[in-house]
Amino acid sequence: MATRSWGHRERLLALCGLGALIVLCGAVATAAGAAAGPGVALTGTALCCWELIGLWMHTAYRGGCHE
């Protein structure tokens, strides 16, 4: 049985979810006293924000906001 492959929107949402998970892991590591915790949390935040910007651009393009 053939399944539909993931579209661009689903990939963006999945990577944003991964970024949120990395932020959570960084917060736990920071609370536990790990020196790398804030860096991990910042990396997850950057990934999540980047993917949200991509999702916003994808939605704007698909919504007819382009010329």
VOBA-1610 file (N, C-alpha, C; in pm, whole numbers, padded with zeros to 5 digits, always signed):
BEGIN
Met+00083-00117+00000Met+00000+00000+00000Met+00089+00125+00000Ala+00063+00213-00091Ala+00143+00334-00103Ala+00100+00436+00001Thr+00197+00502+00060Thr+00167+00608+00156Thr+00212+00741+00099Arg+00145+00845+00142Arg+00179+00978+00096Arg+00306+01024+00168Ser+00400+01077+00093Ser+00523+01125+00156Ser+00496+01257+00227Trp+00581+01286+00320Trp+00567+01410+00395Trp+00589+01529+00304Gly+00511+01632+00325Gly+00529+01755+00252Gly+00625+01847+00324His+00650+01963+00265His+00744+02059+00322His+00694+02109+00458Arg+00565+02132+00470Arg+00508+02182+00596Arg+00530+02082+00709Glu+00509+01956+00682Glu+00525+01854+00785Glu+00671+01842+00829Arg+00762+01856+00735Arg+00904+01851+00770Arg+00943+01969+00859Leu+00891+02088+00825Leu+00919+02206+00907Leu+00865+02188+01048Leu+00743+02136+01060Leu+00685+02114+01192Leu+00763+02009+01270Ala+00809+01905+01204Ala+00885+01801+01273Ala+01018+01856+01325Leu+01087+01935+01244Leu+01214+01992+01289Leu+01193+02095+01399Cys+01083+02168+01394Cys+01052+02262+01502Cys+01025+02185+01631Gly+00956+02073+01622Gly+00934+01989+01739Gly+01064+01934+01794Leu+01157+01897+01706Leu+01288+01852+01749Leu+01362+01965+01820Gly+01351+02086+01768Gly+01413+02201+01834Gly+01355+02224+01973Ala+01224+02209+01987Ala+01161+02224+02118Ala+01210+02116+02215Leu+01230+01995+02166Leu+01283+01887+02249Leu+01426+01917+02292Ile+01506+01973+02203Ile+01643+02010+02237Ile+01644+02122+02341Val+01552+02217+02330Val+01540+02323+02430Val+01507+02262+02566Leu+01415+02169+02568Leu+01378+02103+02693Leu+01497+02029+02754Cys+01571+01957+02671Cys+01691+01886+02720Cys+01795+01985+02772Gly+01811+02097+02704Gly+01905+02200+02752Gly+01863+02260+02883Ala+01732+02280+02902Ala+01682+02334+03028Ala+01704+02235+03142Val+01682+02109+03117Val+01706+02007+03219Val+01854+01999+03251Ala+01938+02005+03148Ala+02082+02000+03171Ala+02130+02122+03249Thr+02073+02238+03221Thr+02108+02359+03295Thr+02066+02346+03440Ala+01946+02295+03464Ala+01898+02277+03601Ala+01982+02174+03677Ala+02037+02077+03604Ala+02120+01975+03668Ala+02263+02026+03691Gly+02296+02141+03637Gly+02427+02200+03660Gly+02530+02172+03552Ala+02489+02118+03439Ala+02584+02091+03331Ala+02629+02222+03267Ala+02756+02231+03238Ala+02811+02353+03180Ala+02760+02377+03038Ala+02728+02270+02965Ala+02685+02282+02826Ala+02534+02306+02814Gly+02462+02306+02924Gly+02316+02319+02920Gly+02265+02443+02849Pro+02315+02563+02885Pro+02266+02683+02815Pro+02295+02683+02666Gly+02408+02629+02626Gly+02441+02621+02483Gly+02347+02528+02408Val+02313+02416+02472Val+02219+02322+02410Val+02082+02387+02396Ala+02038+02457+02501Ala+01908+02524+02496Ala+01907+02633+02389Leu+02016+02706+02376Leu+02024+02811+02274Leu+02022+02751+02134Thr+02090+02639+02115Thr+02089+02572+01986Thr+01948+02526+01949Gly+01876+02469+02045Gly+01738+02427+02020Gly+01647+02544+01988Thr+01669+02655+02058Thr+01589+02775+02032Thr+01614+02828+01891Ala+01740+02830+01850Ala+01773+02876+01715Ala+01711+02786+01610Leu+01718+02654+01630Leu+01658+02561+01534Leu+01507+02581+01526Cys+01443+02594+01641Cys+01298+02611+01643Cys+01256+02742+01575Cys+01327+02850+01605Cys+01294+02979+01543Cys+01317+02976+01392Trp+01426+02913+01349Trp+01456+02903+01207Trp+01345+02828+01133Glu+01300+02718+01192Glu+01195+02640+01129Glu+01061+02713+01132Leu+01033+02789+01238Leu+00910+02868+01242Leu+00910+02977+01135Ile+01025+03038+01112Ile+01036+03136+01004Ile+01012+03069+00869Gly+01069+02950+00851Gly+01046+02875+00728Gly+00900+02838+00711Leu+00835+02800+00820Leu+00692+02767+00814Leu+00609+02890+00781Trp+00645+03004+00838Trp+00575+03127+00810Trp+00591+03165+00663Met+00713+03153+00610Met+00736+03184+00469Met+00663+03087+00378His+00661+02960+00414His+00591+02860+00335His+00441+02889+00332Thr+00386+02926+00447Thr+00243+02958+00455Thr+00211+03084+00376Ala+00297+03184+00384Ala+00274+03308+00310Ala+00280+03282+00160Tyr+00373+03198+00117Tyr+00386+03166-00025Tyr+00265+03088-00075Arg+00222+02989+00003Arg+00109+02907-00037Arg-00023+02983-00027Gly-00025+03086+00057Gly-00149+03162+00077Gly-00174+03268-00027Gly-00084+03285-00121Gly-00106+03382-00227Gly-00046+03517-00200Cys+00045+03528-00105Cys+00106+03656-00075Cys+00223+03690-00165His+00261+03596-00252His+00372+03623-00343His+00320+03685-00471Glu+00408+03742-00547Glu+00369+03808-00673Glu+00396+03720-00790
//
